[in-house]
Amino acid sequence: MEKIDHYRSCLWGNLPNPDKEVKILGGGISGLLLAWHLRKAGYKVVLHEKASHAGGLIHTHHGTFGTFESAANGIIWSAEMEALCNSLSLTPIKSLPQSRKRYVWIQGKWKQVPGSFILPILSRLPFILKSYPHAQWNSIAEMGNEILGTRLLKQVLSPALYGIYAAEAEVLSFEAVFPGIATEMKEGKSLFQSILHQRKNQKPSPRKGLHSFEKGIQTLTDALTKDLGDSIRLSSTPEFSPDEQWINCLPAHQIASWTNDSFLKEQLTQLTYLPLVSFTIFLDKKQLSQLPPGFGVLIPGENNLPILGILFNHQIFPFRTWDESLISLTIIAGGPRSGPWNQPSPNPAEMEHMLLKALKRILPFDGNPLEQNLFLYTQALPLYGLNYPMIKNKIRAYLSKEVPNLSLFGNYTGEISIRGLCKASAWIAQEGRA
Ligand SMILES: Cc1cc2nc3c(=O)[nH]c(=O)nc-3n(C[C@H](O)[C@H](O)[C@H](O)COP(=O)(O)OP(=O)(O)OC[C@H]3O[C@@H](n4cnc5c(N)ncnc54)[C@H](O)[C@@H]3O)c2cc1C
């Protein structure tokens, strides 16, 4: 079985008491998943959402040329996602076989991952198989440099990380991003053994890999909302009362403004949030004849381009364009790279112009996109930075002792992805009843 310690630690504060009603604040995917799992485990739950529609960042749009997402594009599957979708009678769709090919773009050359890096990987095997029980790695870069070497770190690991965490290996905490691997390596396992062990310990699922739904990710948030029924209060922002049992599922930077607790405010303010741009364009296939088959391409920082990566949407999932003659691309930018998103009032038109110009260097296409939609989040994702483990420990200890009726849960409390949030909420609900 998987180690529960990490998933339990994703709820900062006390586990809810099943004999008392749980008030959940925030109906993004974090709040919806936690409310759903708690209710399934027999808790009485009321979820309060400020907006008139739950789902938070997640929103699927149906444009003139196809379907596109405002935030999450896919969910890496797990036993917990399978159980959830079975209960909700949802049918996930698997990513298309051609999307297994992934690329890194290095100074004009398309390199397939891991195929193009087999020799460098083989040359690092002695380090990958070695045990480092006394290593004191703070950042992923420190671990990566020692085990994988600079080339694999800069050209493969770091770009893959900003594809998920929107940050480079230098600023990401090894312990926060890979808690399971970091613990096992401290116990004396090699990197290879730890990864293998983590994979083996996953609950088995009949489906694996990246999934979505025919009508996009919003299918999930809509189904959760419907199933929660009158346990959800929309357009509702109740005041905190310490006599009731609360779980706050807002992003950390919003909790810092919401709370009157000066210690909590001070600690949460130290968690950095990174800006992110998700820019989807539609093209006619005639405009771009040389798109390689695959999932997409990561753009390492050494290229000095503002783009972090490009998703080839129409090659990842079916039903992403209204017909076969179209191409759908999502350009992800922001994160650690400087650009208009770092300015106080960024200009969307300027950003679109800049991103299209950079895109043409990687994928030269004729003319202008048929349709383009830009989503800018000035505080998109929490940074699992070097100060993260210390802040997490401080807030957890403080809440358990000083504010026992308030707990926090969200994409900054230990798991950033929908898959991770689903696993953590399933474990928390199960553990609270144990
Ligand atoms: C561009 C982008 C791409 C991504 N891609 C992926 C991906 O492919 N796969 C993946 O797994 N993850 C992905 N993610 C991550 C994932 O989408 C987020 O982690 C997740 O959606 C965050 O959900 P949340 O519920 O924590 O926060 P939010 O979605 O921000 O929800 C917070 C909710 O709280 C509500 N609220 C605010 N204030 C109050 C109040 N006072 N009272 C009540 N309610 C309030 C808000 O209205 C909102 O509904 C991506 C994220 C981004 C930005």
The ligand as a Tripos MOL2 file, in Angstrom:
@<TRIPOS>MOLECULE
LIG
   53    58     1     0     0
SMALL
NO_CHARGES

@<TRIPOS>ATOM
      1 C1         -2.4450   27.1650  -17.0760 C.3       1 LIG1
      2 C2         -2.5780   26.0130  -16.1350 C.ar      1 LIG1
      3 C3         -2.5010   24.7050  -16.6400 C.ar      1 LIG1
      4 C4         -2.6410   23.6200  -15.7780 C.ar      1 LIG1
      5 N1         -2.6100   22.3340  -16.2890 N.ar      1 LIG1
      6 C5         -2.8460   21.2650  -15.5020 C.ar      1 LIG1
      7 C6         -2.9650   19.9620  -16.0570 C.ar      1 LIG1
      8 O1         -2.8590   19.7620  -17.2670 O.2       1 LIG1
      9 N2         -3.2270   18.9280  -15.1940 N.ar      1 LIG1
     10 C7         -3.3910   19.1050  -13.8500 C.ar      1 LIG1
     11 O2         -3.6220   18.1200  -13.1220 O.2       1 LIG1
     12 N3         -3.3170   20.3470  -13.2990 N.ar      1 LIG1
     13 C8         -3.0630   21.4330  -14.0940 C.ar      1 LIG1
     14 N4         -3.0280   22.6980  -13.5510 N.ar      1 LIG1
     15 C9         -3.2150   22.8390  -12.1060 C.3       1 LIG1
     16 C10        -4.6900   22.8400  -11.6980 C.3       1 LIG1
     17 O3         -5.5100   23.3090  -12.7380 O.3       1 LIG1
     18 C11        -4.8410   23.7150  -10.4690 C.3       1 LIG1
     19 O4         -3.9550   23.2490   -9.4690 O.3       1 LIG1
     20 C12        -6.2490   23.6680   -9.9000 C.3       1 LIG1
     21 O5         -7.2190   23.9510  -10.8760 O.3       1 LIG1
     22 C13        -6.3680   24.6570   -8.7400 C.3       1 LIG1
     23 O6         -7.6010   24.4400   -8.1270 O.3       1 LIG1
     24 P1         -7.9570   25.0380   -6.7010 P.3       1 LIG1
     25 O7         -9.2810   24.5190   -6.3490 O.co2     1 LIG1
     26 O8         -6.8400   24.7310   -5.7540 O.co2     1 LIG1
     27 O9         -7.9580   26.6180   -6.8690 O.3       1 LIG1
     28 P2         -8.9580   27.5480   -7.7230 P.3       1 LIG1
     29 O10        -9.2910   26.8980   -9.0060 O.co2     1 LIG1
     30 O11        -8.3200   28.9010   -7.7630 O.co2     1 LIG1
     31 O12       -10.2950   27.5930   -6.8550 O.3       1 LIG1
     32 C14       -10.5050   28.4580   -5.7610 C.3       1 LIG1
     33 C15       -12.0130   28.7070   -5.6510 C.3       1 LIG1
     34 O13       -12.2750   29.4850   -4.4710 O.3       1 LIG1
     35 C16       -13.2850   30.4310   -4.7940 C.3       1 LIG1
     36 N5        -13.1980   31.5270   -3.7950 N.ar      1 LIG1
     37 C17       -12.3010   32.5430   -3.7300 C.ar      1 LIG1
     38 N6        -12.5250   33.3120   -2.6420 N.ar      1 LIG1
     39 C18       -13.5920   32.7640   -1.9960 C.ar      1 LIG1
     40 C19       -14.2960   33.0820   -0.7840 C.ar      1 LIG1
     41 N7        -13.9460   34.1230   -0.0120 N.pl3     1 LIG1
     42 N8        -15.3490   32.3120   -0.4280 N.ar      1 LIG1
     43 C20       -15.7170   31.2390   -1.1780 C.ar      1 LIG1
     44 N9        -15.0710   30.8890   -2.3400 N.ar      1 LIG1
     45 C21       -14.0270   31.6360   -2.7250 C.ar      1 LIG1
     46 C22       -12.9660   30.8590   -6.1990 C.3       1 LIG1
     47 O14       -14.0880   31.4430   -6.8260 O.3       1 LIG1
     48 C23       -12.5690   29.5100   -6.8230 C.3       1 LIG1
     49 O15       -13.6790   28.8340   -7.3440 O.3       1 LIG1
     50 C24        -2.8610   23.8120  -14.3840 C.ar      1 LIG1
     51 C25        -2.9440   25.1260  -13.8820 C.ar      1 LIG1
     52 C26        -2.8110   26.2150  -14.7350 C.ar      1 LIG1
     53 C27        -2.9310   27.5950  -14.1830 C.3       1 LIG1
@<TRIPOS>BOND
     1     1     2 1
     2     2     3 ar
     3     2    52 ar
     4     3     4 ar
     5     4     5 ar
     6     4    50 ar
     7     5     6 ar
     8     6     7 ar
     9     6    13 1
    10     7     8 2
    11     7     9 ar
    12     9    10 ar
    13    10    11 2
    14    10    12 ar
    15    12    13 ar
    16    13    14 ar
    17    14    15 1
    18    14    50 ar
    19    15    16 1
    20    16    17 1
    21    16    18 1
    22    18    19 1
    23    18    20 1
    24    20    21 1
    25    20    22 1
    26    22    23 1
    27    23    24 1
    28    24    25 2
    29    24    26 1
    30    24    27 1
    31    27    28 1
    32    28    29 2
    33    28    30 1
    34    28    31 1
    35    31    32 1
    36    32    33 1
    37    33    34 1
    38    33    48 1
    39    34    35 1
    40    35    36 1
    41    35    46 1
    42    36    37 ar
    43    36    45 ar
    44    37    38 ar
    45    38    39 ar
    46    39    40 ar
    47    39    45 ar
    48    40    41 1
    49    40    42 ar
    50    42    43 ar
    51    43    44 ar
    52    44    45 ar
    53    46    47 1
    54    46    48 1
    55    48    49 1
    56    50    51 ar
    57    51    52 ar
    58    52    53 1
@<TRIPOS>SUBSTRUCTURE
     1 LIG1         1 GROUP 0 **** ****
